[in-house]
Amino acid sequence: MLHIKTLSASDTEAICRIHQAAAALDPGFPAIAAPHWQRFVSSPLNENGRLFRTAQLHGQLVGVASCSLRLLGPTAIKHFRIVVDPPFRRRGVGRALLAELVAIPVEASEVCLQTVVDGRWDAARAFVEFFGFQILESEVEMHCPPMTSPELTLSANITQIEITPAQARGLARLHNEAYRDTASFVPMTPDSFRKSVEEDDRFFVLRIDEQIVGYAHIVPGSKALWLESLVVSETHRGQGLGSELLCHVLATAAMESVIVRLQVTDANRPALSLYRKLGFLTDSISHRYRILEQVLRRV
Ligand SMILES: CC(C)(COP(=O)(O)OP(=O)(O)OC[C@H]1O[C@@H](n2cnc3c(N)ncnc32)[C@H](O)[C@@H]1OP(=O)(O)O)[C@@H](O)C(=O)NCCC(=O)NCCS
């Protein structure tokens, strides 16, 4: 008999084991380890796993659904990922977890379910398409091979900052203005920027006349710098400042002997062409699937 439960700290080991089994089947699927999972669960967006659910069969954890709530104007979005232990697939575990996510009550005039699925994960694509999810946009994952181009110089207008409260407010404003109309929008508060710095993320800011007009948010890794975000304020676009920031990041990576990786939506044509122009190559493409909850209920 299948039981659906809320998340408990003692589930961590089984959840990591299931992710590792899933990663062995699907290219690019994250084989997460316990510290990574704990950090993911405790991130502000995931509210300590308040909306996460697990599926248990005879006391054994056989599936997990992570879920966070995002608000996009009047629409509430339940952003989720379901992972089922390979030996227990095609037995309705995924369906039961999805039904539980639908059952979570949310006060909003419109509620959607959303997930991001790598184009190479056949089972996941078949699953979401079976329930009628539609592709809203695609996310392109890219990397820039090591370069030694002479254009790759550090810019005197760009500095790495530790983030004062005033700078945090400025970055939050730039982020929210730049991404507010995008499908993946997650609003940032000044506090979330300060928290990122505590977690060793790095921020390069571009100043013109003492005013911060753009920034690059970097998550450092052992082999690559992950470019989490690159923003130039709307009033300063079209003047080469995005290239200046990106070249600075690439030059930093070259000095540290790592590459730069990032993800960008195919709906963001200007960003895609900037990355391609500076030599980024596509590694994989993921699709953002969405469905109105009331449509899914009918299924
Ligand atoms: C996607 C996944 C969660 C599905 O879990 P599951 O428990 O096997 O799914 P269900 O048994 O509830 O399947 C429901 C329906 O989805 C479709 N489906 C699921 N897996 C499928 C597959 N491999 N091939 C074709 N159709 C599939 C079928 O129509 C199925 O109904 P049916 O078995 O009656 O024909 C599972 O394959 C998995 O864990 N994949 C790796 C993790 C992942 O990629 N997650 C992202 C999804 S959010």
PDBQT file of the ligand as one rigid body, heavy atoms in Angstrom, charges set to zero:
ROOT
HETATM    1  C1  LIG A 301       9.095  10.702 -14.605  1.00  0.00    +0.000 C 
HETATM    2  C2  LIG A 301       8.888   9.744 -13.430  1.00  0.00    +0.000 C 
HETATM    3  C3  LIG A 301       8.765  10.606 -12.162  1.00  0.00    +0.000 C 
HETATM    4  C4  LIG A 301       7.577   8.971 -13.646  1.00  0.00    +0.000 C 
HETATM    5  O1  LIG A 301       7.292   8.206 -12.465  1.00  0.00    +0.000 OA
HETATM    6  P1  LIG A 301       6.415   6.853 -12.540  1.00  0.00    +0.000 P 
HETATM    7  O2  LIG A 301       6.060   6.477 -11.141  1.00  0.00    +0.000 OA
HETATM    8  O3  LIG A 301       7.120   5.851 -13.356  1.00  0.00    +0.000 OA
HETATM    9  O4  LIG A 301       5.105   7.371 -13.320  1.00  0.00    +0.000 OA
HETATM   10  P2  LIG A 301       3.637   6.691 -13.348  1.00  0.00    +0.000 P 
HETATM   11  O5  LIG A 301       3.754   5.214 -13.171  1.00  0.00    +0.000 OA
HETATM   12  O6  LIG A 301       2.764   7.394 -12.375  1.00  0.00    +0.000 OA
HETATM   13  O7  LIG A 301       3.235   7.050 -14.847  1.00  0.00    +0.000 OA
HETATM   14  C5  LIG A 301       2.066   7.791 -15.214  1.00  0.00    +0.000 C 
HETATM   15  C6  LIG A 301       1.977   7.814 -16.732  1.00  0.00    +0.000 C 
HETATM   16  O8  LIG A 301       3.075   8.572 -17.283  1.00  0.00    +0.000 OA
HETATM   17  C7  LIG A 301       3.510   7.966 -18.543  1.00  0.00    +0.000 C 
HETATM   18  N1  LIG A 301       4.888   7.473 -18.417  1.00  0.00    +0.000 N 
HETATM   19  C8  LIG A 301       5.635   7.447 -17.297  1.00  0.00    +0.000 A 
HETATM   20  N2  LIG A 301       6.870   6.958 -17.562  1.00  0.00    +0.000 NA
HETATM   21  C9  LIG A 301       6.895   6.641 -18.875  1.00  0.00    +0.000 A 
HETATM   22  C10 LIG A 301       7.884   6.091 -19.737  1.00  0.00    +0.000 A 
HETATM   23  N3  LIG A 301       9.097   5.724 -19.282  1.00  0.00    +0.000 N 
HETATM   24  N4  LIG A 301       7.574   5.919 -21.035  1.00  0.00    +0.000 NA
HETATM   25  C11 LIG A 301       6.359   6.249 -21.513  1.00  0.00    +0.000 A 
HETATM   26  N5  LIG A 301       5.374   6.753 -20.723  1.00  0.00    +0.000 NA
HETATM   27  C12 LIG A 301       5.638   6.973 -19.432  1.00  0.00    +0.000 A 
HETATM   28  C13 LIG A 301       2.588   6.771 -18.779  1.00  0.00    +0.000 C 
HETATM   29  O9  LIG A 301       1.499   7.211 -19.574  1.00  0.00    +0.000 OA
HETATM   30  C14 LIG A 301       2.127   6.458 -17.358  1.00  0.00    +0.000 C 
HETATM   31  O10 LIG A 301       0.859   5.785 -17.335  1.00  0.00    +0.000 OA
HETATM   32  P3  LIG A 301       0.786   4.172 -17.665  1.00  0.00    +0.000 P 
HETATM   33  O11 LIG A 301       1.935   3.539 -16.962  1.00  0.00    +0.000 OA
HETATM   34  O12 LIG A 301      -0.554   3.799 -17.133  1.00  0.00    +0.000 OA
HETATM   35  O13 LIG A 301       0.911   4.075 -19.161  1.00  0.00    +0.000 OA
HETATM   36  C15 LIG A 301      10.057   8.730 -13.315  1.00  0.00    +0.000 C 
HETATM   37  O14 LIG A 301      10.303   8.144 -14.581  1.00  0.00    +0.000 OA
HETATM   38  C16 LIG A 301      11.353   9.316 -12.826  1.00  0.00    +0.000 C 
HETATM   39  O15 LIG A 301      11.582   9.345 -11.617  1.00  0.00    +0.000 OA
HETATM   40  N6  LIG A 301      12.221   9.809 -13.761  1.00  0.00    +0.000 N 
HETATM   41  C17 LIG A 301      13.498  10.422 -13.366  1.00  0.00    +0.000 C 
HETATM   42  C18 LIG A 301      13.260  11.737 -12.632  1.00  0.00    +0.000 C 
HETATM   43  C19 LIG A 301      12.809  12.847 -13.548  1.00  0.00    +0.000 C 
HETATM   44  O16 LIG A 301      13.244  12.954 -14.674  1.00  0.00    +0.000 OA
HETATM   45  N7  LIG A 301      11.919  13.693 -13.013  1.00  0.00    +0.000 N 
HETATM   46  C20 LIG A 301      11.395  14.796 -13.742  1.00  0.00    +0.000 C 
HETATM   47  C21 LIG A 301       9.885  14.681 -13.800  1.00  0.00    +0.000 C 
HETATM   48  S1  LIG A 301       9.169  16.018 -12.898  1.00  0.00    +0.000 SA
ENDROOT
TORSDOF 0
